[in-house]
Amino acid sequence: MRCPSLLCHYNNRNKLILDALEEAQFIKNDSQVDEIHTYRGKEIVPGGRVDIVLCEIDDRRQLAK
């Protein structure tokens, strides 16, 4: 099954980000990531740019839902 071009493009971006987080040893593997939001900036940055905000989910808050 082929995914639509734009969706594949965003999935590849997310994969690169997750792989970089693994390489930097912030996470052991991408199964630890429960939620990810990707937004493309308005301007093109030569060489590229990624800003990452990491937050730990409070399990007690999740269980209360």
Backbone torsions as a table, in degrees:
resi	resn	phi	psi	omega
1	MET	NA	129.2	178.6
2	ARG	-97.2	135.3	178.2
3	CYS	-90.1	155.5	177.5
4	PRO	-57.4	147.4	-174.0
5	SER	-52.6	-48.1	-177.5
6	LEU	-64.1	-41.5	179.2
7	LEU	-62.6	-44.2	177.7
8	CYS	-60.7	-40.6	-179.4
9	HIS	-60.1	-45.1	178.8
10	TYR	-69.4	-38.0	177.7
11	ASN	-62.6	-38.4	177.4
12	ASN	-65.2	-39.6	176.7
13	ARG	-60.8	-47.2	-180.0
14	ASN	-62.3	-40.0	179.1
15	LYS	-61.7	-44.0	178.5
16	LEU	-61.3	-41.5	179.3
17	ILE	-64.6	-46.8	-179.8
18	LEU	-63.9	-40.9	177.3
19	ASP	-61.9	-39.6	178.7
20	ALA	-66.4	-38.8	177.6
21	LEU	-65.0	-36.6	175.3
22	GLU	-66.2	-46.9	-179.0
23	GLU	-60.3	-37.3	179.1
24	ALA	-80.9	-1.9	178.7
25	GLN	63.4	31.5	170.7
26	PHE	-78.0	-33.3	177.2
27	ILE	-132.3	155.3	177.1
28	LYS	-79.2	-42.8	174.3
29	ASN	-158.5	168.8	-173.1
30	ASP	-68.8	-9.6	176.8
31	SER	-68.2	-14.8	177.8
32	GLN	-78.6	-13.6	-177.0
33	VAL	-91.3	117.9	-179.5
34	ASP	-93.6	-24.8	-175.2
35	GLU	-149.5	138.8	177.4
36	ILE	-145.0	135.5	178.1
37	HIS	-120.9	131.4	-179.5
38	THR	-123.0	128.2	177.7
39	TYR	-130.2	137.9	176.8
40	ARG	-92.9	135.0	179.8
41	GLY	-70.8	167.7	-178.0
42	LYS	-80.0	-25.1	-178.7
43	GLU	-115.9	150.4	177.1
44	ILE	-84.7	127.9	179.1
45	VAL	-102.3	119.9	179.1
46	PRO	-55.3	128.7	-178.5
47	GLY	85.4	-10.4	177.6
48	GLY	88.0	165.4	180.0
49	ARG	-160.3	139.4	174.9
50	VAL	-135.8	128.0	172.5
51	ASP	-107.3	130.5	-176.3
52	ILE	-123.5	133.6	172.5
53	VAL	-118.3	120.9	179.7
54	LEU	-107.3	135.0	177.7
55	CYS	-134.6	137.1	174.8
56	GLU	-85.9	134.5	179.1
57	ILE	-82.2	129.8	176.6
58	ASP	-77.2	110.3	-176.4
59	ASP	-59.1	-34.3	179.5
60	ARG	-63.1	-39.1	178.9
61	ARG	-65.5	-41.4	-179.5
62	GLN	-65.6	-40.2	-178.4
63	LEU	-69.5	-25.6	-178.6
64	ALA	-72.1	-17.4	-177.3
65	LYS	-73.1	NA	NA
